[in-house]
Amino acid sequence: MTAIDDKTRATAMFISSVLFRATLAGFVLLLITCIPILFLTDQAYAIHSSMIDIPRDQYNVLMFTLLGNMKVLIIVVLLLPAIGIRWALK
């Protein structure tokens, strides 16, 4: 293993901090997205079905797939690299 100089360590910690903050922002956005989908389902469906004619069961599948994909994207693209960088610096 090679030694990491202070400038490289500081840069890696900065990148890790940015990724952790982006993860937090992503989960806040996910929470804001969940509220209308979970608690205002009839109103949200009415708005979307007025734009696109879609059956209710397909709409529900699309919305929960969207939420799941957002969660996976946040974890895989933002959280895991941040944890990996911190782990590598230890």
C-alpha positions as CSV (number, residue, x, y, z in Angstrom):
1,M,0.0,0.0,0.0
2,T,1.2,3.5,-0.8
3,A,1.2,6.5,1.5
4,I,-1.3,9.2,0.8
5,D,0.0,12.8,1.0
6,D,-2.0,15.5,2.9
7,K,-3.2,17.2,-0.3
8,T,-4.6,14.0,-1.8
9,R,-6.2,13.1,1.6
10,A,-7.9,16.5,1.8
11,T,-9.2,16.3,-1.7
12,A,-10.6,12.8,-1.1
13,M,-12.2,13.9,2.1
14,F,-13.7,16.9,0.3
15,I,-15.1,14.6,-2.4
16,S,-16.5,12.3,0.2
17,S,-18.1,15.2,2.0
18,V,-19.7,16.4,-1.2
19,L,-21.0,12.9,-1.9
20,F,-22.5,12.6,1.6
21,R,-24.2,16.0,1.3
22,A,-25.6,15.0,-2.2
23,T,-26.9,11.8,-0.6
24,L,-28.7,13.8,2.0
25,A,-30.2,16.0,-0.6
26,G,-31.2,13.0,-2.7
27,F,-33.0,11.4,0.2
28,V,-34.8,14.7,1.0
29,L,-35.9,14.9,-2.7
30,L,-37.0,11.2,-2.4
31,L,-39.0,12.1,0.7
32,I,-40.6,15.1,-1.0
33,T,-41.5,12.8,-3.9
34,C,-42.9,10.1,-1.7
35,I,-45.4,12.4,0.1
36,P,-47.8,13.0,-2.8
37,I,-47.4,9.5,-4.2
38,L,-48.2,7.8,-0.8
39,F,-50.6,10.2,0.8
40,L,-52.3,12.0,-2.1
41,T,-52.7,9.0,-4.5
42,D,-56.1,9.9,-5.9
43,Q,-55.1,13.6,-6.6
44,A,-51.8,12.6,-8.1
45,Y,-53.4,10.0,-10.3
46,A,-56.1,12.5,-11.4
47,I,-53.4,15.0,-12.5
48,H,-51.3,12.4,-14.3
49,S,-54.2,10.6,-15.9
50,S,-55.5,13.9,-17.3
51,M,-52.1,14.3,-19.2
52,I,-51.6,10.6,-20.1
53,D,-54.4,8.0,-20.3
54,I,-53.0,5.2,-18.1
55,P,-54.8,2.5,-16.1
56,R,-54.6,2.9,-12.3
57,D,-52.7,-0.4,-11.7
58,Q,-50.0,0.5,-14.2
59,Y,-49.8,4.0,-12.7
60,N,-49.1,2.5,-9.3
61,V,-46.4,0.2,-10.6
62,L,-44.7,3.1,-12.4
63,M,-44.8,5.3,-9.3
64,F,-43.3,2.7,-7.0
65,T,-40.8,1.7,-9.6
66,L,-39.7,5.3,-9.8
67,L,-39.3,5.5,-6.0
68,G,-37.3,2.3,-5.9
69,N,-35.1,3.3,-8.8
70,M,-34.4,6.7,-7.2
71,K,-33.5,5.0,-3.9
72,V,-31.1,2.6,-5.6
73,L,-29.6,5.4,-7.7
74,I,-28.9,7.5,-4.6
75,I,-27.4,4.6,-2.7
76,V,-25.3,3.2,-5.6
77,V,-24.1,6.5,-7.2
78,L,-23.7,8.7,-4.1
79,L,-23.6,6.9,-0.8
80,L,-21.5,3.8,-1.6
81,P,-18.7,5.8,-3.3
82,A,-18.6,8.2,-0.3
83,I,-18.3,5.3,2.1
84,G,-15.7,3.7,-0.1
85,I,-13.6,6.8,-0.1
86,R,-13.8,7.2,3.7
87,W,-13.0,3.5,4.1
88,A,-9.9,3.8,1.8
89,L,-8.6,6.7,3.8
90,K,-8.7,4.9,7.1
